[in-house]
Amino acid sequence: MQFVFRRKIPMDMLYNSDTYSVMHLQVDDALVPVRPDVPALARHGFEIVDKRSGKEIYLEGSWAEQFQAHLRAWQENAPTQEEVEDTLAGYAELAQNPVVVH
């Protein structure tokens, strides 16, 4: 079964290093599947890819809110790359999904 959506999901690269990449994904509220009988999932959140392990994690809901708090703090305090990578390593420990195409 193939699903076709009317709009694309905007993705913003927030961070990219040799070790990690972080994308912010925002689903357009007007995103509607072409088939009205199939519900569309709103998946606002953050994808963190651990390039060393080849795994990724998608943060949504309360996890995304917690990560957003880190982003706000980073905007105010200008962390070092080591501080950012230490925080990302904590999330990456939870990653279970292998990156197939990215």
Backbone as JSON Lines, residues from 0, in Angstrom:
{"i":0,"aa":"M","n":[0.84,-1.16,0.0],"ca":[0.0,0.0,0.0],"c":[0.89,1.23,0.0]}
{"i":1,"aa":"Q","n":[0.6,2.18,-0.83],"ca":[1.4,3.39,-0.94],"c":[0.57,4.58,-0.47]}
{"i":2,"aa":"F","n":[1.2,5.43,0.32],"ca":[0.54,6.63,0.82],"c":[1.21,7.84,0.18]}
{"i":3,"aa":"V","n":[0.4,8.75,-0.27],"ca":[0.91,9.97,-0.88],"c":[0.36,11.14,-0.1]}
{"i":4,"aa":"F","n":[1.24,12.05,0.28],"ca":[0.82,13.21,1.05],"c":[0.92,14.45,0.17]}
{"i":5,"aa":"R","n":[0.09,15.42,0.48],"ca":[0.02,16.64,-0.32],"c":[1.17,17.59,-0.06]}
{"i":6,"aa":"R","n":[1.78,17.53,1.11],"ca":[2.85,18.47,1.44],"c":[4.04,17.72,2.01]}
{"i":7,"aa":"K","n":[5.18,18.36,1.9],"ca":[6.41,17.78,2.44],"c":[6.58,18.2,3.89]}
{"i":8,"aa":"I","n":[7.37,17.43,4.62],"ca":[7.67,17.75,6.01],"c":[8.94,18.61,6.03]}
{"i":9,"aa":"P","n":[8.84,19.86,6.51],"ca":[10.03,20.71,6.58],"c":[11.02,20.15,7.6]}
{"i":10,"aa":"M","n":[12.29,20.09,7.19],"ca":[13.35,19.61,8.07],"c":[14.45,20.66,8.12]}
{"i":11,"aa":"D","n":[14.9,20.96,9.31],"ca":[15.99,21.91,9.49],"c":[17.15,21.21,10.18]}
{"i":12,"aa":"M","n":[18.33,21.31,9.58],"ca":[19.53,20.77,10.2],"c":[19.95,21.73,11.31]}
{"i":13,"aa":"L","n":[19.95,21.25,12.55],"ca":[20.33,22.09,13.68],"c":[21.79,21.93,14.07]}
{"i":14,"aa":"Y","n":[22.32,20.74,13.82],"ca":[23.69,20.46,14.25],"c":[24.25,19.35,13.37]}
{"i":15,"aa":"N","n":[25.52,19.48,13.0],"ca":[26.17,18.44,12.21],"c":[27.65,18.44,12.51]}
{"i":16,"aa":"S","n":[28.14,17.29,12.95],"ca":[29.57,17.13,13.23],"c":[29.99,15.77,12.69]}
{"i":17,"aa":"D","n":[31.23,15.42,12.92],"ca":[31.69,14.09,12.5],"c":[31.01,12.98,13.28]}
{"i":18,"aa":"T","n":[30.45,13.31,14.44],"ca":[29.88,12.31,15.34],"c":[28.36,12.27,15.31]}
{"i":19,"aa":"Y","n":[27.7,13.44,15.29],"ca":[26.25,13.51,15.39],"c":[25.66,14.47,14.36]}
{"i":20,"aa":"S","n":[24.4,14.22,14.04],"ca":[23.6,15.22,13.33],"c":[22.25,15.3,14.02]}
{"i":21,"aa":"V","n":[21.69,16.5,14.01],"ca":[20.39,16.73,14.64],"c":[19.51,17.47,13.64]}
{"i":22,"aa":"M","n":[18.34,16.9,13.39],"ca":[17.36,17.51,12.5],"c":[16.11,17.85,13.3]}
{"i":23,"aa":"H","n":[15.49,18.98,12.97],"ca":[14.21,19.35,13.55],"c":[13.16,19.15,12.46]}
{"i":24,"aa":"L","n":[12.17,18.33,12.74],"ca":[11.11,18.04,11.78],"c":[9.81,18.64,12.28]}
{"i":25,"aa":"Q","n":[9.16,19.37,11.41],"ca":[7.88,19.99,11.76],"c":[6.85,19.57,10.73]}
{"i":26,"aa":"V","n":[5.8,18.92,11.19],"ca":[4.73,18.52,10.29],"c":[3.78,19.69,10.14]}
{"i":27,"aa":"D","n":[3.5,20.04,8.9],"ca":[2.54,21.1,8.61],"c":[1.18,20.67,9.13]}
{"i":28,"aa":"D","n":[0.51,21.54,9.89],"ca":[-0.81,21.2,10.42],"c":[-1.81,20.9,9.33]}
{"i":29,"aa":"A","n":[-1.55,21.39,8.13],"ca":[-2.46,21.15,7.02],"c":[-2.12,19.86,6.27]}
{"i":30,"aa":"L","n":[-1.13,19.12,6.76],"ca":[-0.74,17.87,6.1],"c":[-1.89,16.88,6.17]}
{"i":31,"aa":"V","n":[-2.37,16.48,5.03],"ca":[-3.51,15.57,4.96],"c":[-3.21,14.49,3.94]}
{"i":32,"aa":"P","n":[-3.44,13.22,4.3],"ca":[-3.21,12.18,3.3],"c":[-4.21,12.32,2.16]}
{"i":33,"aa":"V","n":[-3.8,11.86,0.99],"ca":[-4.69,11.9,-0.16],"c":[-5.92,11.04,0.11]}
{"i":34,"aa":"R","n":[-5.74,9.95,0.83],"ca":[-6.87,9.1,1.21],"c":[-7.4,9.59,2.54]}
{"i":35,"aa":"P","n":[-8.59,10.16,2.59],"ca":[-9.11,10.72,3.84],"c":[-9.42,9.68,4.91]}
{"i":36,"aa":"D","n":[-9.5,8.41,4.55],"ca":[-9.77,7.38,5.54],"c":[-8.52,6.94,6.3]}
{"i":37,"aa":"V","n":[-7.37,7.48,5.92],"ca":[-6.1,7.15,6.58],"c":[-5.67,8.35,7.4]}
{"i":38,"aa":"P","n":[-5.55,8.18,8.73],"ca":[-5.17,9.33,9.56],"c":[-3.72,9.75,9.33]}
{"i":39,"aa":"A","n":[-3.48,11.04,9.4],"ca":[-2.12,11.57,9.28],"c":[-1.57,11.76,10.69]}
{"i":40,"aa":"L","n":[-0.35,11.35,10.91],"ca":[0.28,11.51,12.22],"c":[1.06,12.82,12.25]}
{"i":41,"aa":"A","n":[0.85,13.6,13.27],"ca":[1.64,14.82,13.48],"c":[2.85,14.42,14.31]}
{"i":42,"aa":"R","n":[4.02,14.47,13.72],"ca":[5.23,14.01,14.4],"c":[6.26,15.12,14.5]}
{"i":43,"aa":"H","n":[5.88,16.2,15.13],"ca":[6.87,17.25,15.39],"c":[7.93,16.65,16.31]}
{"i":44,"aa":"G","n":[9.19,16.91,16.01],"ca":[10.21,16.39,16.91],"c":[11.61,16.58,16.36]}
{"i":45,"aa":"F","n":[12.53,15.83,16.96],"ca":[13.94,15.94,16.63],"c":[14.5,14.55,16.34]}
{"i":46,"aa":"E","n":[15.3,14.47,15.29],"ca":[15.99,13.23,14.97],"c":[17.47,13.43,15.29]}
{"i":47,"aa":"I","n":[18.01,12.53,16.09],"ca":[19.43,12.56,16.42],"c":[20.06,11.32,15.82]}
{"i":48,"aa":"V","n":[21.09,11.52,15.0],"ca":[21.8,10.41,14.37],"c":[23.19,10.32,14.99]}
{"i":49,"aa":"D","n":[23.51,9.13,15.5],"ca":[24.85,8.84,15.99],"c":[25.6,8.21,14.83]}
{"i":50,"aa":"K","n":[26.48,8.97,14.22],"ca":[27.18,8.51,13.03],"c":[28.16,7.38,13.32]}
{"i":51,"aa":"R","n":[28.64,7.29,14.56],"ca":[29.58,6.23,14.92],"c":[28.9,4.87,14.94]}
{"i":52,"aa":"S","n":[27.7,4.81,15.51],"ca":[26.99,3.54,15.64],"c":[26.06,3.27,14.46]}
{"i":53,"aa":"G","n":[25.78,4.31,13.66],"ca":[24.86,4.15,12.55],"c":[23.41,3.99,13.0]}
{"i":54,"aa":"K","n":[23.09,4.58,14.17],"ca":[21.73,4.48,14.71],"c":[21.15,5.88,14.91]}
{"i":55,"aa":"E","n":[19.81,5.92,14.93],"ca":[19.12,7.19,15.14],"c":[18.0,7.02,16.12]}
{"i":56,"aa":"I","n":[17.61,8.16,16.71],"ca":[16.47,8.19,17.61],"c":[15.62,9.39,17.24]}
{"i":57,"aa":"Y","n":[14.32,9.22,17.33],"ca":[13.39,10.31,17.05],"c":[12.74,10.71,18.35]}
{"i":58,"aa":"L","n":[12.9,11.97,18.74],"ca":[12.33,12.48,19.99],"c":[11.06,13.25,19.68]}
{"i":59,"aa":"E","n":[9.97,12.85,20.31],"ca":[8.72,13.57,20.19],"c":[8.06,13.63,21.56]}
{"i":60,"aa":"G","n":[7.02,14.4,21.68],"ca":[6.31,14.52,22.95],"c":[7.18,15.12,24.03]}
{"i":61,"aa":"S","n":[7.15,14.52,25.22],"ca":[7.9,15.07,26.36],"c":[9.42,15.0,26.12]}
{"i":62,"aa":"W","n":[9.88,13.99,25.36],"ca":[11.3,13.92,25.04],"c":[11.72,15.11,24.18]}
{"i":63,"aa":"A","n":[10.87,15.47,23.22],"ca":[11.16,16.63,22.37],"c":[11.15,17.92,23.18]}
{"i":64,"aa":"E","n":[10.23,18.02,24.13],"ca":[10.17,19.21,24.98],"c":[11.44,19.32,25.82]}
{"i":65,"aa":"Q","n":[11.91,18.2,26.34],"ca":[13.15,18.2,27.13],"c":[14.33,18.63,26.25]}
{"i":66,"aa":"F","n":[14.39,18.1,25.04],"ca":[15.49,18.46,24.13],"c":[15.39,19.93,23.75]}
{"i":67,"aa":"Q","n":[14.18,20.44,23.54],"ca":[13.97,21.85,23.22],"c":[14.51,22.74,24.34]}
{"i":68,"aa":"A","n":[14.37,22.29,25.58],"ca":[14.92,23.04,26.71],"c":[16.44,23.13,26.62]}
{"i":69,"aa":"H","n":[17.08,22.03,26.18],"ca":[18.54,22.06,25.97],"c":[18.89,23.08,24.89]}
{"i":70,"aa":"L","n":[18.12,23.09,23.8],"ca":[18.39,24.04,22.72],"c":[18.29,25.48,23.2]}
{"i":71,"aa":"R","n":[17.26,25.77,23.99],"ca":[17.1,27.13,24.53],"c":[18.29,27.51,25.4]}
{"i":72,"aa":"A","n":[18.71,26.59,26.24],"ca":[19.85,26.86,27.12],"c":[21.12,27.09,26.29]}
{"i":73,"aa":"W","n":[21.28,26.31,25.22],"ca":[22.45,26.48,24.36],"c":[22.43,27.83,23.67]}
{"i":74,"aa":"Q","n":[21.24,28.32,23.3],"ca":[21.15,29.63,22.66],"c":[21.58,30.73,23.62]}
{"i":75,"aa":"E","n":[21.28,30.57,24.89],"ca":[21.62,31.58,25.88],"c":[23.07,31.49,26.34]}
{"i":76,"aa":"N","n":[23.63,30.28,26.4],"ca":[24.94,30.08,27.01],"c":[26.07,29.75,26.06]}
{"i":77,"aa":"A","n":[25.8,29.57,24.78],"ca":[26.83,29.24,23.78],"c":[27.77,28.14,24.28]}
{"i":78,"aa":"P","n":[27.29,26.89,24.3],"ca":[28.11,25.79,24.82],"c":[29.27,25.45,23.89]}
{"i":79,"aa":"T","n":[30.23,24.73,24.44],"ca":[31.32,24.22,23.62],"c":[30.81,23.01,22.84]}
{"i":80,"aa":"Q","n":[31.56,22.62,21.82],"ca":[31.17,21.44,21.05],"c":[31.18,20.2,21.95]}
{"i":81,"aa":"E","n":[32.09,20.14,22.87],"ca":[32.16,19.0,23.8],"c":[30.89,18.92,24.65]}
{"i":82,"aa":"E","n":[30.39,20.07,25.13],"ca":[29.16,20.08,25.93],"c":[27.96,19.61,25.1]}
{"i":83,"aa":"V","n":[27.88,20.08,23.86],"ca":[26.79,19.66,22.98],"c":[26.87,18.16,22.73]}
{"i":84,"aa":"E","n":[28.05,17.68,22.4],"ca":[28.22,16.26,22.08],"c":[27.98,15.37,23.3]}
{"i":85,"aa":"D","n":[28.33,15.83,24.49],"ca":[28.03,15.06,25.71],"c":[26.52,14.92,25.9]}
{"i":86,"aa":"T","n":[25.78,16.0,25.65],"ca":[24.32,15.93,25.77],"c":[23.75,14.99,24.72]}
{"i":87,"aa":"L","n":[24.23,15.11,23.49],"ca":[23.73,14.25,22.41],"c":[24.07,12.78,22.68]}
{"i":88,"aa":"A","n":[25.21,12.54,23.3],"ca":[25.59,11.16,23.62],"c":[24.59,10.52,24.57]}
{"i":89,"aa":"G","n":[24.06,11.31,25.5],"ca":[23.05,10.79,26.43],"c":[21.8,10.34,25.71]}
{"i":90,"aa":"Y","n":[21.37,11.12,24.72],"ca":[20.2,10.72,23.93],"c":[20.54,9.55,23.01]}
{"i":91,"aa":"A","n":[21.73,9.58,22.43],"ca":[22.13,8.55,21.47],"c":[22.2,7.17,22.13]}
{"i":92,"aa":"E","n":[22.42,7.12,23.44],"ca":[22.43,5.83,24.13],"c":[21.09,5.12,24.01]}
{"i":93,"aa":"L","n":[20.03,5.88,23.78],"ca":[18.68,5.31,23.65],"c":[18.39,4.84,22.22]}
{"i":94,"aa":"A","n":[19.24,5.21,21.27],"ca":[18.98,4.92,19.86],"c":[18.99,3.41,19.59]}
{"i":95,"aa":"Q","n":[17.95,2.95,18.93],"ca":[17.83,1.54,18.57],"c":[17.67,1.33,17.07]}
{"i":96,"aa":"N","n":[17.25,2.38,16.36],"ca":[16.94,2.24,14.94],"c":[18.17,2.44,14.09]}
{"i":97,"aa":"P","n":[18.5,1.46,13.25],"ca":[19.62,1.65,12.34],"c":[19.26,2.66,11.26]}
{"i":98,"aa":"V","n":[20.23,3.47,10.86],"ca":[20.01,4.43,9.79],"c":[20.15,3.66,8.48]}
{"i":99,"aa":"V","n":[19.06,3.6,7.72],"ca":[19.08,2.87,6.45],"c":[19.37,3.82,5.31]}
{"i":100,"aa":"V","n":[18.63,4.91,5.23],"ca":[18.85,5.93,4.21],"c":[18.79,7.27,4.91]}
{"i":101,"aa":"H","n":[19.79,8.08,4.64],"ca":[19.78,9.4,5.29],"c":[20.45,10.4,4.42]}
